[in-house]
Amino acid sequence: MAYYGGIFGGATNSEMVILSSQGTVLGTSTGRGLNPHLEGVDECAKRICELVSKAKESAGLAATSRLRSLGVTTSGGDTDEIRRDMESRLRSLDPGIDCYKICTDTYGPIATACGPDGGIVLIAGTGSNCQLINPDGSESRCGGWGHLIGDEGSAFWITQKIIKIIYDADDGLMEPPHDVSCLRAKLFGFLSLKTPFDIIPHLYENFEKARLARFCKVAAQECADDPLCRHVFRSAGYVLGRHVCAVAPKVDPRLLERSGGLQIICDGSVWESWSLLKDGFLDAISSARSLTHFSLVRLVKS
């Protein structure tokens, strides 16, 4: 029997499935993030091999069982150089895979939900990115530039905005749009801060993008009714909507003619807080005249 593998690798978490030639899921595994810009190509290759080993075990396959192919969609896998380096490293670590296909993480959700006809994916997880693929294969993208100049609407972006508003308010630099007490208490508890200065190691020598991003979920769950929290999430929804507006002029008319209109695949943990994002997102989308009819789609399995 022939076996095939597929991996979806985000910046924080990754998932793998092993399929039979009939498309039956035989085994699965989960692991850590696979962004080569954060972890390095060598570390990502090692983590992929760990995913493969665990998935084979889950499928009841011998460790020596060969995979006919392995598809990897990974955060940060945008350039030919990174993809070549990763494939070369994987071949040296695991010669039991006949063929590799490595691409960026935006391709996986579109292929899963829309197939060869294409669509739009809007990722809002640890980072953010928006990708359009048309039926003729033409593409357009907005975002995906990392947390220093991009990642708008992502979990990290939301956390950073919250931290900035709190510290600006405490410094007297900027008047906050709403009281910061609720989010300050949750932030200090999440990072175990005793004084404001205790945050400095988290921003320098102990900086972990994924860990800071996880505070987004805490804020959404524990401060959902807080006016400042709602303000920040509404802003995130708006800027995520602007990503779609940016690629909208290049959407093939055939994508708009589908039942339900244009499919926008919403991927990533931030979308679990849709009730907080909704007003801002729809406000932004309303400015795109061509997007009069669209559907928001969440994947059950990637």
C-alpha positions in Angstrom: 0.0 0.0 0.0 1.2 3.5 -0.8 1.2 6.1 2.0 1.1 9.9 1.7 1.8 12.6 4.3 0.6 16.1 4.8 1.8 18.8 7.3 0.3 22.1 8.2 2.9 24.1 10.1 2.0 27.4 11.9 4.3 29.6 13.9 3.2 28.0 17.1 1.7 24.5 16.4 1.8 21.9 13.6 -0.3 19.0 12.6 0.3 16.0 10.3 -1.8 13.3 8.7 -0.8 10.1 6.9 -3.3 9.0 4.2 -3.8 5.9 2.2 -4.0 6.0 -1.6 -7.8 6.1 -1.1 -7.6 9.2 1.0 -8.3 7.5 4.3 -6.6 9.0 7.3 -4.5 6.4 8.9 -2.5 8.3 11.5 -2.0 11.8 12.9 0.5 13.7 15.0 0.9 17.2 16.4 4.0 19.2 17.2 5.6 22.6 17.7 5.8 25.6 15.3 7.6 25.3 11.9 8.5 28.9 11.0 12.1 28.7 9.7 12.5 32.5 10.4 11.8 31.9 14.1 13.2 28.4 14.6 15.8 28.0 11.8 15.7 25.6 8.9 17.6 22.8 10.7 15.3 22.9 13.8 12.2 22.9 11.6 13.5 19.9 9.6 14.0 18.0 12.9 10.5 18.8 14.0 9.1 17.6 10.7 10.9 14.3 11.1 9.4 14.0 14.7 5.9 14.6 13.2 6.5 11.9 10.6 7.7 9.4 13.2 4.8 10.1 15.5 2.3 9.9 12.7 3.7 6.5 11.5 3.4 5.2 15.1 -0.2 6.5 15.2 -1.0 4.7 12.0 0.6 1.5 13.2 3.3 1.6 10.6 6.9 0.5 11.0 9.4 3.3 11.4 11.0 2.1 8.1 7.7 2.4 6.1 8.2 4.7 3.1 6.0 7.7 2.3 5.3 8.2 -1.4 5.2 11.9 -0.8 5.1 14.5 1.9 3.4 17.9 1.5 4.4 20.6 3.9 2.7 24.0 4.1 4.6 26.1 6.7 4.6 29.6 8.1 7.6 31.4 6.7 8.1 29.0 3.7 7.7 31.8 1.2 11.0 31.8 -0.7 12.6 29.2 -3.1 15.8 29.4 -1.1 14.1 28.4 2.2 12.1 25.6 0.5 15.3 24.2 -1.2 17.2 24.4 2.1 14.5 22.6 4.0 14.0 19.9 1.4 17.8 19.3 1.3 17.9 19.0 5.1 14.9 16.7 5.2 16.3 14.4 2.6 19.5 14.0 4.7 17.5 13.3 7.9 14.8 11.0 6.5 15.6 9.2 3.2 12.3 7.3 3.5 10.2 9.9 1.7 10.1 9.7 -2.1 8.9 13.2 -2.9 8.5 16.5 -1.1 6.3 19.5 -1.8 7.0 22.5 0.5 5.2 25.8 0.3 3.9 28.6 2.5 1.1 28.0 5.0 -1.5 30.0 3.0 -1.7 27.4 0.3 -2.9 24.6 2.5 -6.2 26.0 3.6 -7.1 27.1 0.1 -6.3 23.7 -1.4 -8.3 22.0 1.4 -11.4 24.2 1.3 -11.5 25.3 -2.4 -9.5 22.8 -4.4 -8.0 23.9 -7.7 -10.6 26.6 -8.2 -8.8 28.9 -5.7 -10.1 31.4 -3.1 -8.9 33.6 -0.3 -7.4 32.6 3.0 -7.0 35.1 5.8 -4.7 33.7 8.5 -4.9 35.3 12.0 -3.0 33.1 14.4 0.3 34.0 16.0 0.9 36.1 12.9 -1.3 37.1 10.0 -1.4 36.9 6.3 -3.8 37.0 3.4 -3.5 35.1 0.1 -5.7 35.1 -3.0 -5.3 32.3 -5.6 -7.5 32.6 -8.7 -8.7 29.7 -10.9 -6.0 30.5 -13.5 -3.3 30.3 -10.8 -2.6 34.0 -10.6 -2.0 35.2 -7.0 -2.1 38.3 -4.8 -1.1 38.7 -1.2 -1.3 41.2 1.6 0.6 40.9 4.8 2.9 38.1 6.2 5.7 40.5 6.9 6.4 39.6 10.5 5.8 41.2 13.8 8.1 44.2 13.4 6.3 45.7 10.5 3.2 43.5 10.0 1.1 40.7 11.5 -1.8 43.2 11.8 -4.8 41.6 13.5 -2.8 38.6 14.7 -2.7 37.3 18.3 0.7 38.8 18.7 -0.4 42.2 17.3 -3.4 42.2 19.7 -1.2 41.5 22.7 1.3 44.1 21.6 -1.5 46.7 21.2 -2.8 45.9 24.7 0.7 46.2 26.3 1.4 49.5 24.5 -1.9 51.0 25.6 -1.3 50.0 29.2 2.2 51.2 29.4 1.5 54.5 27.6 -1.4 55.1 30.0 0.8 54.3 33.1 3.5 56.6 31.7 1.1 59.4 31.1 2.2 59.4 27.4 -1.2 58.8 25.9 -4.7 58.8 27.2 -6.2 55.3 26.8 -9.5 55.0 25.0 -10.9 53.1 28.0 -9.8 52.1 31.5 -6.8 49.7 31.5 -7.4 48.1 34.9 -8.9 44.8 33.8 -6.3 44.0 31.0 -3.4 45.2 33.2 -4.4 42.8 35.9 -4.7 39.9 33.5 -1.4 40.8 31.7 0.5 41.0 35.0 -0.9 37.7 36.1 -0.2 36.0 32.7 3.5 37.1 32.7 3.9 36.9 36.5 4.9 40.6 36.7 5.3 42.1 40.1 6.3 45.5 38.8 6.0 47.2 35.4 9.8 46.8 34.9 9.4 43.0 35.1 8.1 43.0 31.5 11.5 44.1 30.1 13.1 40.5 29.9 10.0 39.4 28.0 10.7 42.0 25.4 14.4 41.3 25.1 16.5 38.3 26.2 13.4 36.1 27.0 11.3 37.3 24.0 9.0 34.5 22.8 6.5 35.7 20.1 4.3 32.7 20.5 4.1 33.0 24.3 3.2 36.7 24.1 0.6 35.9 21.5 -1.1 33.4 23.8 -2.2 36.3 26.0 -4.6 37.2 23.2 -6.8 34.2 24.1 -6.6 35.1 27.8 -7.9 38.6 27.1 -10.7 37.4 24.9 -11.9 34.8 27.4 -11.5 36.8 30.6 -12.0 40.4 29.5 -14.6 39.9 26.7 -16.9 42.6 28.2 -14.2 45.0 29.0 -14.5 48.2 26.8 -10.7 48.4 26.2 -10.6 44.7 25.2 -13.5 45.2 22.8 -11.8 48.2 21.4 -8.6 46.4 20.6 -10.3 43.4 19.1 -12.6 45.6 17.0 -9.4 47.3 15.6 -8.0 43.8 14.9 -11.2 42.9 13.0 -11.0 46.1 11.0 -7.4 45.6 9.9 -8.0 42.0 9.0 -10.9 43.1 6.8 -8.5 45.6 5.2 -6.3 42.7 4.1 -9.2 41.3 2.1 -9.9 44.7 0.6 -6.3 44.9 -0.5 -6.5 41.8 -2.7 -10.2 42.3 -3.7 -9.4 44.2 -6.9 -7.5 41.2 -8.3 -10.2 38.6 -7.5 -11.3 36.7 -10.6 -15.0 37.3 -11.3 -15.5 33.5 -11.3 -14.8 33.4 -7.6 -17.6 35.9 -7.0 -20.1 33.8 -8.9 -20.0 30.8 -6.6 -22.9 29.8 -4.4 -22.4 31.9 -1.3 -20.2 34.4 -3.2 -16.4 34.7 -2.6 -15.2 32.2 -0.1 -12.9 33.7 2.6 -11.2 31.0 4.6 -10.6 32.2 8.2 -7.7 30.2 9.6 -6.0 30.7 13.0 -6.9 30.9 16.6 -7.9 34.6 16.6 -11.0 33.7 14.7 -12.3 31.9 17.8 -13.1 35.5 19.0 -15.3 36.3 16.0 -17.9 38.1 18.2 -15.2 40.6 19.2 -13.8 41.0 15.6 -17.1 41.1 13.7 -18.1 44.8 13.8 -14.6 46.0 12.8 -14.2 43.3 10.1 -17.6 44.1 8.4 -16.9 47.8 8.7 -13.7 47.3 6.7 -15.2 44.9 4.1 -18.0 47.4 3.4 -15.4 49.6 1.6 -14.7 47.0 -1.0 -17.4 47.6 -3.6 -16.8 44.3 -5.4 -17.4 42.2 -2.3 -21.1 42.5 -2.1 -21.5 38.7 -1.5 -19.1 36.6 0.4 -18.9 33.7 2.8 -16.6 33.2 5.8 -15.4 29.6 6.1 -13.6 27.8 9.0 -11.8 24.5 8.4 -12.9 21.6 10.5 -9.7 19.7 9.5 -6.7 21.0 7.6 
